Amino acid sequence: MITFLISFAALILGYTVYGRFVEHVFAPDNRPTPAIAQADGIDYVAMPYWKVFMI
């Protein structure tokens, strides 16, 4: 049981540390996507919001 608790604590610690690292490296930004910035009606078409959940 003690091994399970140590492994569980290590998993949670790794999740938080690695999550912060990944968030720092791949920080989200507010740039528009190519479907919005380069909309041409053929190759770059924005998907309606209600269809996002069908993917």
PyMOL Python script that loads the backbone (N, CA, C, O; Angstrom):
from pymol import cmd

cmd.read_pdbstr("""\
ATOM      1  N   MET A   1       0.818  -1.190   0.000  1.00  0.00           N
ATOM      2  CA  MET A   1       0.000   0.000   0.000  1.00  0.00           C
ATOM      3  C   MET A   1       0.868   1.263   0.000  1.00  0.00           C
ATOM      4  O   MET A   1       0.528   2.265  -0.629  1.00  0.00           O
ATOM      5  N   ILE A   2       1.967   1.196   0.701  1.00  0.00           N
ATOM      6  CA  ILE A   2       2.840   2.367   0.762  1.00  0.00           C
ATOM      7  C   ILE A   2       3.453   2.650  -0.610  1.00  0.00           C
ATOM      8  O   ILE A   2       3.654   3.809  -0.975  1.00  0.00           O
ATOM      9  N   THR A   3       3.748   1.596  -1.366  1.00  0.00           N
ATOM     10  CA  THR A   3       4.287   1.771  -2.710  1.00  0.00           C
ATOM     11  C   THR A   3       3.263   2.446  -3.613  1.00  0.00           C
ATOM     12  O   THR A   3       3.614   3.300  -4.428  1.00  0.00           O
ATOM     13  N   PHE A   4       1.999   2.065  -3.468  1.00  0.00           N
ATOM     14  CA  PHE A   4       0.935   2.676  -4.249  1.00  0.00           C
ATOM     15  C   PHE A   4       0.818   4.159  -3.938  1.00  0.00           C
ATOM     16  O   PHE A   4       0.676   4.967  -4.856  1.00  0.00           O
ATOM     17  N   LEU A   5       0.873   4.534  -2.675  1.00  0.00           N
ATOM     18  CA  LEU A   5       0.753   5.933  -2.292  1.00  0.00           C
ATOM     19  C   LEU A   5       1.942   6.753  -2.777  1.00  0.00           C
ATOM     20  O   LEU A   5       1.771   7.894  -3.207  1.00  0.00           O
ATOM     21  N   ILE A   6       3.136   6.187  -2.713  1.00  0.00           N
ATOM     22  CA  ILE A   6       4.323   6.884  -3.215  1.00  0.00           C
ATOM     23  C   ILE A   6       4.224   7.061  -4.732  1.00  0.00           C
ATOM     24  O   ILE A   6       4.541   8.127  -5.259  1.00  0.00           O
ATOM     25  N   SER A   7       3.787   6.026  -5.419  1.00  0.00           N
ATOM     26  CA  SER A   7       3.626   6.117  -6.874  1.00  0.00           C
ATOM     27  C   SER A   7       2.561   7.130  -7.236  1.00  0.00           C
ATOM     28  O   SER A   7       2.730   7.887  -8.192  1.00  0.00           O
ATOM     29  N   PHE A   8       1.481   7.160  -6.502  1.00  0.00           N
ATOM     30  CA  PHE A   8       0.404   8.109  -6.752  1.00  0.00           C
ATOM     31  C   PHE A   8       0.873   9.544  -6.515  1.00  0.00           C
ATOM     32  O   PHE A   8       0.541  10.442  -7.288  1.00  0.00           O
ATOM     33  N   ALA A   9       1.642   9.760  -5.450  1.00  0.00           N
ATOM     34  CA  ALA A   9       2.185  11.091  -5.171  1.00  0.00           C
ATOM     35  C   ALA A   9       3.165  11.512  -6.263  1.00  0.00           C
ATOM     36  O   ALA A   9       3.167  12.672  -6.674  1.00  0.00           O
ATOM     37  N   ALA A  10       3.993  10.591  -6.735  1.00  0.00           N
ATOM     38  CA  ALA A  10       4.932  10.896  -7.808  1.00  0.00           C
ATOM     39  C   ALA A  10       4.187  11.230  -9.100  1.00  0.00           C
ATOM     40  O   ALA A  10       4.607  12.115  -9.845  1.00  0.00           O
ATOM     41  N   LEU A  11       3.098  10.537  -9.366  1.00  0.00           N
ATOM     42  CA  LEU A  11       2.294  10.809 -10.551  1.00  0.00           C
ATOM     43  C   LEU A  11       1.680  12.204 -10.490  1.00  0.00           C
ATOM     44  O   LEU A  11       1.709  12.933 -11.482  1.00  0.00           O
ATOM     45  N   ILE A  12       1.136  12.578  -9.361  1.00  0.00           N
ATOM     46  CA  ILE A  12       0.540  13.905  -9.205  1.00  0.00           C
ATOM     47  C   ILE A  12       1.609  14.990  -9.289  1.00  0.00           C
ATOM     48  O   ILE A  12       1.397  16.019  -9.931  1.00  0.00           O
ATOM     49  N   LEU A  13       2.739  14.773  -8.655  1.00  0.00           N
ATOM     50  CA  LEU A  13       3.836  15.743  -8.717  1.00  0.00           C
ATOM     51  C   LEU A  13       4.344  15.898 -10.148  1.00  0.00           C
ATOM     52  O   LEU A  13       4.563  17.020 -10.604  1.00  0.00           O
ATOM     53  N   GLY A  14       4.530  14.806 -10.851  1.00  0.00           N
ATOM     54  CA  GLY A  14       4.971  14.867 -12.239  1.00  0.00           C
ATOM     55  C   GLY A  14       3.958  15.552 -13.126  1.00  0.00           C
ATOM     56  O   GLY A  14       4.331  16.291 -14.037  1.00  0.00           O
ATOM     57  N   TYR A  15       2.689  15.320 -12.875  1.00  0.00           N
ATOM     58  CA  TYR A  15       1.625  15.962 -13.661  1.00  0.00           C
ATOM     59  C   TYR A  15       1.658  17.475 -13.497  1.00  0.00           C
ATOM     60  O   TYR A  15       1.541  18.204 -14.482  1.00  0.00           O
ATOM     61  N   THR A  16       1.813  17.948 -12.286  1.00  0.00           N
ATOM     62  CA  THR A  16       1.821  19.390 -12.058  1.00  0.00           C
ATOM     63  C   THR A  16       3.095  20.043 -12.605  1.00  0.00           C
ATOM     64  O   THR A  16       3.031  21.098 -13.237  1.00  0.00           O
ATOM     65  N   VAL A  17       4.247  19.419 -12.365  1.00  0.00           N
ATOM     66  CA  VAL A  17       5.509  19.998 -12.827  1.00  0.00           C
ATOM     67  C   VAL A  17       5.570  19.988 -14.352  1.00  0.00           C
ATOM     68  O   VAL A  17       5.905  21.004 -14.960  1.00  0.00           O
ATOM     69  N   TYR A  18       5.253  18.864 -14.972  1.00  0.00           N
ATOM     70  CA  TYR A  18       5.301  18.773 -16.427  1.00  0.00           C
ATOM     71  C   TYR A  18       4.222  19.651 -17.066  1.00  0.00           C
ATOM     72  O   TYR A  18       4.452  20.225 -18.131  1.00  0.00           O
ATOM     73  N   GLY A  19       3.068  19.763 -16.443  1.00  0.00           N
ATOM     74  CA  GLY A  19       2.013  20.625 -16.956  1.00  0.00           C
ATOM     75  C   GLY A  19       2.426  22.080 -16.981  1.00  0.00           C
ATOM     76  O   GLY A  19       2.144  22.786 -17.950  1.00  0.00           O
ATOM     77  N   ARG A  20       3.083  22.539 -15.944  1.00  0.00           N
ATOM     78  CA  ARG A  20       3.575  23.923 -15.923  1.00  0.00           C
ATOM     79  C   ARG A  20       4.657  24.143 -16.969  1.00  0.00           C
ATOM     80  O   ARG A  20       4.702  25.191 -17.612  1.00  0.00           O
ATOM     81  N   PHE A  21       5.526  23.156 -17.138  1.00  0.00           N
ATOM     82  CA  PHE A  21       6.582  23.265 -18.142  1.00  0.00           C
ATOM     83  C   PHE A  21       5.990  23.348 -19.550  1.00  0.00           C
ATOM     84  O   PHE A  21       6.397  24.199 -20.341  1.00  0.00           O
ATOM     85  N   VAL A  22       5.046  22.483 -19.865  1.00  0.00           N
ATOM     86  CA  VAL A  22       4.427  22.475 -21.191  1.00  0.00           C
ATOM     87  C   VAL A  22       3.646  23.762 -21.422  1.00  0.00           C
ATOM     88  O   VAL A  22       3.662  24.299 -22.530  1.00  0.00           O
ATOM     89  N   GLU A  23       2.965  24.263 -20.401  1.00  0.00           N
ATOM     90  CA  GLU A  23       2.233  25.521 -20.546  1.00  0.00           C
ATOM     91  C   GLU A  23       3.194  26.684 -20.811  1.00  0.00           C
ATOM     92  O   GLU A  23       2.868  27.607 -21.557  1.00  0.00           O
ATOM     93  N   HIS A  24       4.355  26.632 -20.208  1.00  0.00           N
ATOM     94  CA  HIS A  24       5.348  27.686 -20.422  1.00  0.00           C
ATOM     95  C   HIS A  24       5.933  27.617 -21.836  1.00  0.00           C
ATOM     96  O   HIS A  24       6.118  28.653 -22.474  1.00  0.00           O
ATOM     97  N   VAL A  25       6.220  26.433 -22.325  1.00  0.00           N
ATOM     98  CA  VAL A  25       6.834  26.264 -23.638  1.00  0.00           C
ATOM     99  C   VAL A  25       5.824  26.532 -24.751  1.00  0.00           C
ATOM    100  O   VAL A  25       6.130  27.241 -25.709  1.00  0.00           O
ATOM    101  N   PHE A  26       4.620  25.968 -24.629  1.00  0.00           N
ATOM    102  CA  PHE A  26       3.594  26.105 -25.658  1.00  0.00           C
ATOM    103  C   PHE A  26       2.488  27.030 -25.176  1.00  0.00           C
ATOM    104  O   PHE A  26       1.325  26.631 -25.116  1.00  0.00           O
ATOM    105  N   ALA A  27       2.836  28.245 -24.837  1.00  0.00           N
ATOM    106  CA  ALA A  27       1.873  29.189 -24.279  1.00  0.00           C
ATOM    107  C   ALA A  27       0.799  29.541 -25.312  1.00  0.00           C
ATOM    108  O   ALA A  27       1.120  29.848 -26.460  1.00  0.00           O
ATOM    109  N   PRO A  28      -0.460  29.498 -24.913  1.00  0.00           N
ATOM    110  CA  PRO A  28      -1.519  29.893 -25.839  1.00  0.00           C
ATOM    111  C   PRO A  28      -1.478  31.396 -26.086  1.00  0.00           C
ATOM    112  O   PRO A  28      -1.065  32.171 -25.224  1.00  0.00           O
ATOM    113  N   ASP A  29      -1.907  31.786 -27.258  1.00  0.00           N
ATOM    114  CA  ASP A  29      -1.955  33.198 -27.587  1.00  0.00           C
ATOM    115  C   ASP A  29      -3.317  33.524 -28.188  1.00  0.00           C
ATOM    116  O   ASP A  29      -4.161  32.642 -28.344  1.00  0.00           O
ATOM    117  N   ASN A  30      -3.521  34.767 -28.516  1.00  0.00           N
ATOM    118  CA  ASN A  30      -4.823  35.208 -29.010  1.00  0.00           C
ATOM    119  C   ASN A  30      -4.818  35.479 -30.511  1.00  0.00           C
ATOM    120  O   ASN A  30      -5.665  36.222 -31.006  1.00  0.00           O
ATOM    121  N   ARG A  31      -3.877  34.886 -31.236  1.00  0.00           N
ATOM    122  CA  ARG A  31      -3.856  35.071 -32.679  1.00  0.00           C
ATOM    123  C   ARG A  31      -5.038  34.345 -33.313  1.00  0.00           C
ATOM    124  O   ARG A  31      -5.433  33.279 -32.843  1.00  0.00           O
ATOM    125  N   PRO A  32      -5.607  34.915 -34.378  1.00  0.00           N
ATOM    126  CA  PRO A  32      -6.699  34.213 -35.058  1.00  0.00           C
ATOM    127  C   PRO A  32      -6.170  33.001 -35.816  1.00  0.00           C
ATOM    128  O   PRO A  32      -5.027  33.000 -36.274  1.00  0.00           O
ATOM    129  N   THR A  33      -6.993  31.984 -35.946  1.00  0.00           N
ATOM    130  CA  THR A  33      -6.602  30.793 -36.680  1.00  0.00           C
ATOM    131  C   THR A  33      -6.590  31.099 -38.174  1.00  0.00           C
ATOM    132  O   THR A  33      -7.182  32.092 -38.596  1.00  0.00           O
ATOM    133  N   PRO A  34      -5.926  30.267 -38.990  1.00  0.00           N
ATOM    134  CA  PRO A  34      -5.913  30.516 -40.428  1.00  0.00           C
ATOM    135  C   PRO A  34      -7.308  30.513 -41.060  1.00  0.00           C
ATOM    136  O   PRO A  34      -7.524  31.191 -42.064  1.00  0.00           O
ATOM    137  N   ALA A  35      -8.247  29.768 -40.496  1.00  0.00           N
ATOM    138  CA  ALA A  35      -9.612  29.764 -41.039  1.00  0.00           C
ATOM    139  C   ALA A  35     -10.269  31.127 -40.886  1.00  0.00           C
ATOM    140  O   ALA A  35     -11.164  31.467 -41.660  1.00  0.00           O
ATOM    141  N   ILE A  36      -9.846  31.903 -39.917  1.00  0.00           N
ATOM    142  CA  ILE A  36     -10.391  33.247 -39.726  1.00  0.00           C
ATOM    143  C   ILE A  36      -9.537  34.279 -40.458  1.00  0.00           C
ATOM    144  O   ILE A  36     -10.072  35.153 -41.141  1.00  0.00           O
ATOM    145  N   ALA A  37      -8.214  34.184 -40.319  1.00  0.00           N
ATOM    146  CA  ALA A  37      -7.321  35.197 -40.889  1.00  0.00           C
ATOM    147  C   ALA A  37      -7.220  35.112 -42.405  1.00  0.00           C
ATOM    148  O   ALA A  37      -7.078  36.140 -43.068  1.00  0.00           O
ATOM    149  N   GLN A  38      -7.289  33.904 -42.969  1.00  0.00           N
ATOM    150  CA  GLN A  38      -7.113  33.728 -44.406  1.00  0.00           C
ATOM    151  C   GLN A  38      -8.360  33.133 -45.058  1.00  0.00           C
ATOM    152  O   GLN A  38      -8.242  32.350 -46.000  1.00  0.00           O
ATOM    153  N   ALA A  39      -9.518  33.478 -44.588  1.00  0.00           N
ATOM    154  CA  ALA A  39     -10.768  32.898 -45.093  1.00  0.00           C
ATOM    155  C   ALA A  39     -10.932  33.166 -46.583  1.00  0.00           C
ATOM    156  O   ALA A  39     -10.961  34.315 -47.025  1.00  0.00           O
ATOM    157  N   ASP A  40     -11.039  32.078 -47.349  1.00  0.00           N
ATOM    158  CA  ASP A  40     -11.248  32.228 -48.786  1.00  0.00           C
ATOM    159  C   ASP A  40     -12.476  31.465 -49.264  1.00  0.00           C
ATOM    160  O   ASP A  40     -12.813  31.537 -50.446  1.00  0.00           O
ATOM    161  N   GLY A  41     -13.147  30.743 -48.389  1.00  0.00           N
ATOM    162  CA  GLY A  41     -14.357  30.028 -48.748  1.00  0.00           C
ATOM    163  C   GLY A  41     -14.132  28.657 -49.350  1.00  0.00           C
ATOM    164  O   GLY A  41     -15.093  27.921 -49.572  1.00  0.00           O
ATOM    165  N   ILE A  42     -12.872  28.289 -49.624  1.00  0.00           N
ATOM    166  CA  ILE A  42     -12.583  26.985 -50.215  1.00  0.00           C
ATOM    167  C   ILE A  42     -11.697  26.163 -49.282  1.00  0.00           C
ATOM    168  O   ILE A  42     -12.127  25.150 -48.732  1.00  0.00           O
ATOM    169  N   ASP A  43     -10.468  26.608 -49.114  1.00  0.00           N
ATOM    170  CA  ASP A  43      -9.525  25.880 -48.268  1.00  0.00           C
ATOM    171  C   ASP A  43      -9.614  26.289 -46.799  1.00  0.00           C
ATOM    172  O   ASP A  43      -9.471  25.450 -45.910  1.00  0.00           O
ATOM    173  N   TYR A  44      -9.846  27.544 -46.550  1.00  0.00           N
ATOM    174  CA  TYR A  44      -9.898  28.059 -45.186  1.00  0.00           C
ATOM    175  C   TYR A  44     -11.321  28.500 -44.890  1.00  0.00           C
ATOM    176  O   TYR A  44     -11.740  29.592 -45.275  1.00  0.00           O
ATOM    177  N   VAL A  45     -12.060  27.635 -44.200  1.00  0.00           N
ATOM    178  CA  VAL A  45     -13.453  27.918 -43.872  1.00  0.00           C
ATOM    179  C   VAL A  45     -13.624  27.683 -42.376  1.00  0.00           C
ATOM    180  O   VAL A  45     -13.266  26.625 -41.860  1.00  0.00           O
ATOM    181  N   ALA A  46     -14.169  28.669 -41.692  1.00  0.00           N
ATOM    182  CA  ALA A  46     -14.408  28.518 -40.251  1.00  0.00           C
ATOM    183  C   ALA A  46     -15.582  27.564 -40.029  1.00  0.00           C
ATOM    184  O   ALA A  46     -16.596  27.636 -40.723  1.00  0.00           O
ATOM    185  N   MET A  47     -15.428  26.678 -39.057  1.00  0.00           N
ATOM    186  CA  MET A  47     -16.465  25.714 -38.739  1.00  0.00           C
ATOM    187  C   MET A  47     -17.494  26.356 -37.815  1.00  0.00           C
ATOM    188  O   MET A  47     -17.118  27.072 -36.887  1.00  0.00           O
ATOM    189  N   PRO A  48     -18.782  26.117 -38.047  1.00  0.00           N
ATOM    190  CA  PRO A  48     -19.786  26.646 -37.122  1.00  0.00           C
ATOM    191  C   PRO A  48     -19.565  26.077 -35.718  1.00  0.00           C
ATOM    192  O   PRO A  48     -19.092  24.952 -35.557  1.00  0.00           O
ATOM    193  N   TYR A  49     -19.909  26.863 -34.726  1.00  0.00           N
ATOM    194  CA  TYR A  49     -19.644  26.467 -33.338  1.00  0.00           C
ATOM    195  C   TYR A  49     -20.345  25.171 -32.964  1.00  0.00           C
ATOM    196  O   TYR A  49     -19.785  24.372 -32.213  1.00  0.00           O
ATOM    197  N   TRP A  50     -21.542  24.941 -33.458  1.00  0.00           N
ATOM    198  CA  TRP A  50     -22.287  23.741 -33.069  1.00  0.00           C
ATOM    199  C   TRP A  50     -21.669  22.472 -33.661  1.00  0.00           C
ATOM    200  O   TRP A  50     -21.916  21.384 -33.141  1.00  0.00           O
ATOM    201  N   LYS A  51     -20.883  22.573 -34.720  1.00  0.00           N
ATOM    202  CA  LYS A  51     -20.240  21.394 -35.312  1.00  0.00           C
ATOM    203  C   LYS A  51     -18.922  21.028 -34.628  1.00  0.00           C
ATOM    204  O   LYS A  51     -18.384  19.949 -34.875  1.00  0.00           O
ATOM    205  N   VAL A  52     -18.406  21.891 -33.793  1.00  0.00           N
ATOM    206  CA  VAL A  52     -17.147  21.624 -33.121  1.00  0.00           C
ATOM    207  C   VAL A  52     -17.244  20.356 -32.276  1.00  0.00           C
ATOM    208  O   VAL A  52     -16.269  19.612 -32.163  1.00  0.00           O
ATOM    209  N   PHE A  53     -18.395  20.106 -31.689  1.00  0.00           N
ATOM    210  CA  PHE A  53     -18.558  18.967 -30.796  1.00  0.00           C
ATOM    211  C   PHE A  53     -18.794  17.666 -31.543  1.00  0.00           C
ATOM    212  O   PHE A  53     -18.880  16.615 -30.909  1.00  0.00           O
ATOM    213  N   MET A  54     -18.904  17.694 -32.869  1.00  0.00           N
ATOM    214  CA  MET A  54     -19.085  16.487 -33.662  1.00  0.00           C
ATOM    215  C   MET A  54     -17.765  15.828 -34.026  1.00  0.00           C
ATOM    216  O   MET A  54     -17.752  14.700 -34.519  1.00  0.00           O
ATOM    217  N   ILE A  55     -16.666  16.512 -33.792  1.00  0.00           N
ATOM    218  CA  ILE A  55     -15.353  15.973 -34.181  1.00  0.00           C
ATOM    219  C   ILE A  55     -14.951  14.863 -33.239  1.00  0.00           C
ATOM    220  O   ILE A  55     -13.879  14.279 -33.395  1.00  0.00           O
TER     221      ILE A  55
END
""", "prot")
cmd.dss("prot")
cmd.show_as("cartoon", "prot")
cmd.util.cbc("prot")
cmd.orient("prot")
